[in-house]
Amino acid sequence: MDNKNNIGVLMACPISTYLEQGLEKSFKVFKLWHFKDKNQFINSHKDSIQAVVGSSVAGADAELIESLPELEIVATYSVGLDKIDLAKCKERGIRVANTPDVLTNDVADLAIGLILAVLRRICESDRYVRSGKWKKGDYKLSTKFTGKSVGILGMGRIGTAVAKRAEAFNCTISYTSRNEKSTLTYKYYPNIIDLASNCQILVVACSLTEETRRIVNRQVIDALGPRGVLINIGRGLLVDEPELVSALIEGRLGGAGLDVFEHEPEVPEELFGLENVVLLPHVASATVETRKAMADLVVGNLQAHFEKKPLLTPVVDNFVLKNLQP
Ligand SMILES: O=CC(=O)O
């Protein structure tokens, strides 16, 4: 690998001290949020920045990619790729890596946690105890999870891990995905409305792309219905948020467990007073163990790239063909 001072790595947003320290051991790290005038900073450092590190908050859009002529790799501290202009990266031969696998279990665990929290009113009953209301009477009955039908939107790594967990709760699993998976015995619905009409809990676990933007629209929400529960551990923009809010307020949807929102960290305040809703601050992969593994993977991918080796977790890798010597 070249001398570390020769390789500029631009962090697009604050991520973690552990990651920063890992990057600083091998690279010259620039933290974009430290610069008031970002355009001026990029203009004066564009010739030394060869890598961008992003996350689910900020990545590399077309404008950033175009402003960095020496950019060779974008490594994101996320499994989601929606903050990266992948088409631009392919066009420019820029490699892209993400952090799949290491976070799958945590995200699937949290999806189940959200289901239980909504159906069994865990957060609401905790508030009941803390506010002293228990002394005046028992908390009301909640809803059983075991045996419910669970529909999964997006049967990738995370969707599959959610399904496996839900099976242990004796749930019937069905799903919709780009394609039916021949290896799975779960019922496949080619369309999300049919999936939503035939399940009690709909878990949103697909990636955000132009095709899936607001895929959970009013029709899907109405198909899920007043006894149905929506769980979103994907991206806020997969759901039509204003429609979700009105369905919850009007009682057209039974409940929701949401880890992600359209305008994070903004969350529609109309949801704050609803006891059938559990709201989390985008923490599905946020455990000490997993975040460390994600950071190690980001650093490992950059090291692999600058040592002209195959990426550990490649997403876009046509750089190999053009620029890497055997
Ligand atoms: O949102 C988190 C991720 O994409 O990893």
The ligand as a Gaussian input file, in Angstrom:
#p B3LYP/6-31G(d) Opt

LIG

0 1
 O      -29.471000       1.297000       7.975000
 C      -28.505000       0.645000       8.113000
 C      -27.820000      -0.052000       7.073000
 O      -28.140000       0.117000       5.881000
 O      -26.888000      -0.796000       7.400000

